[in-house]
Amino acid sequence: MKFYLDTANLDQIRAGAELGLVDGITTNPSLIAKEGMDFKTLVGKICEIIPGPVSAEVVATERDAMLKEARELAKVADNIIVKLPTIPEGVKALKRCVDEGIKVNMTLCFQPSQALIVAKIGATFCSPFLGRLDDIGHDGMTVLEEIRLIYDNFGLQTKILAASLRHPLHVVQAAKIGADIATMPYAVFDKLLDHPLTDIGLERFLADWKKTQS
Ligand code: G3P
């Protein structure tokens, strides 16, 4: 499973890149707004740091306007993936993008039928928002399982990008189900290697070793 960071923060992206574990980046308008920098300039900088796919989202809600933004974003760098919302106008724009060779990540996906439709049209990625489903008392991981099953049933090539992950257990669950990618905030990424028993164990090993040196 690939790891993406769900952030537009350059410091976090550089820190993740240094570990050599970041395969791509996802952003959204809320994450971009936090950084207080021109959208395309910021996305261009992210694409220079991370050679893998970098998702950048349109803010229009009508097909032709979405397409215009998609074409502009696709020009920023070769590794840009245009993010479109999974609404009827977004699906229409997706079809046009696919025809033009623009790679698309369909975002705000909350049910398997949405995932099936965007894969049939040829989305490169589909992003189910798992944590937000959990937030309203649904089971995000069940939705992820259903999408995996449907894609496997029909050999659909769209990559499942598990999004809105809130903690390391979400990442493990998404891996067990077979999500192609997990995108996560830096705070979650940072916790993936943590275990108190690792720290306690190392401390004891080093203390015992030190005794042999005196
Ligand atoms: O970027 C998409 C998604 O990961 C958002 O997550 O935590 O805002 O629900 P969250």
Boltz pocket constraint, residues with backbone or C-beta under 6 A from the ligand:
constraints:
  - pocket:
      binder: B
      contacts: [[A, 6], [A, 26], [A, 27], [A, 28], [A, 129], [A, 131], [A, 132], [A, 163], [A, 164], [A, 165], [A, 183]]
      max_distance: 6.0
